[in-house]
Amino acid sequence: MADDSKLSDYTFFNACFDWYYSLFTDKQTQLFDAYFHYDLSLQEIAEQHGISKAAVSDALKQIKEKLTHLEANFQLVSRQKEMAKHMLDLPVSTQEALQALWQPRDRKRKQSK
């Protein structure tokens, strides 16, 4: 069960970060990516960034709190999930068109500019 909860947290925070990443600093984005995308330990992240393990933990806690707060207020992830449920009743071509419109912006495009 603990593994399911951890996976659920990872899924939630990744989905939120896809929508709200532009509201975070470059440093926060790097820490988030290191922990959630590259699955590095707090110690590994601390060593890479020249900060303490406690500083990494505090930063990740703040990031998660901010993501939770943003989602509670704007509900973009919740709305996307709700829309996905309703889209199942539509023709495939309409589903594809709507999915293309209702996706978080690709962070890779922003970073490559």
C-alpha positions in Angstrom: 0.0 0.0 0.0 2.8 2.5 0.8 4.1 1.9 -2.7 0.7 2.8 -4.2 0.6 5.9 -2.2 4.1 7.0 -3.3 3.2 6.3 -6.9 0.1 8.3 -6.5 2.0 11.2 -5.1 4.6 11.0 -7.9 1.8 11.0 -10.5 0.0 13.9 -8.8 3.1 16.1 -8.4 4.3 15.4 -11.9 0.9 16.2 -13.4 0.8 19.4 -11.4 4.3 20.4 -12.3 3.5 19.9 -16.0 0.9 22.7 -15.6 2.5 25.0 -13.1 6.2 24.7 -13.8 6.5 28.3 -15.1 5.7 29.5 -11.6 8.9 28.0 -10.2 12.5 29.1 -10.3 15.1 27.4 -12.4 16.7 26.0 -9.2 13.3 24.6 -8.0 12.8 23.0 -11.5 16.2 21.4 -11.3 15.5 20.0 -7.8 12.1 18.8 -8.9 13.4 17.1 -12.0 16.3 15.5 -10.1 14.0 14.0 -7.5 10.8 13.2 -9.5 12.2 12.5 -13.0 15.7 11.1 -12.3 14.8 9.4 -9.0 17.9 10.7 -7.3 18.1 10.5 -3.6 18.2 13.6 -1.4 21.9 13.0 -0.7 22.7 12.7 -4.5 20.8 15.9 -5.2 22.5 17.7 -2.4 26.0 16.7 -3.6 25.1 17.8 -7.2 23.9 21.2 -6.1 26.4 21.8 -3.3 23.7 22.2 -0.6 22.8 20.1 2.4 20.4 17.2 2.3 18.1 19.1 4.7 18.0 22.0 2.2 17.0 19.7 -0.6 14.3 18.2 1.7 13.0 21.6 2.6 13.0 22.8 -1.0 11.1 19.7 -2.2 8.6 20.1 0.7 8.0 23.8 -0.4 7.6 22.8 -4.0 5.1 20.1 -3.1 3.1 22.5 -0.9 3.1 25.1 -3.6 1.9 22.5 -6.2 -0.8 21.3 -3.8 -1.9 24.9 -3.2 -1.9 25.8 -6.9 -4.0 22.7 -7.8 -6.4 23.4 -5.0 -7.0 26.9 -6.4 -6.9 26.4 -10.2 -7.7 22.7 -10.5 -6.1 22.3 -13.9 -5.1 18.7 -13.3 -8.6 17.8 -12.0 -10.2 19.5 -14.9 -8.0 17.7 -17.4 -8.9 14.4 -15.8 -12.6 15.2 -15.9 -12.5 16.3 -19.5 -10.7 13.1 -20.4 -13.6 11.1 -18.9 -16.2 13.0 -21.0 -14.1 12.7 -24.1 -14.5 9.0 -24.2 -18.0 9.5 -25.6 -16.8 11.6 -28.5 -15.5 10.4 -31.9 -11.8 9.7 -32.0 -11.0 12.6 -34.3 -12.7 15.0 -31.9 -10.9 13.4 -29.0 -7.5 14.0 -30.6 -8.3 17.6 -31.5 -9.4 18.4 -27.9 -6.4 16.6 -26.4 -4.1 18.7 -28.6 -5.8 21.9 -27.2 -6.0 20.8 -23.6 -2.5 19.8 -22.7 0.1 21.5 -20.5 2.7 23.4 -22.5 5.8 21.2 -23.2 8.6 22.3 -20.9 11.2 21.1 -23.4 10.1 23.7 -26.0 10.4 26.5 -23.4 13.9 25.4 -22.3 15.3 25.1 -25.8 14.5 28.7 -26.7 
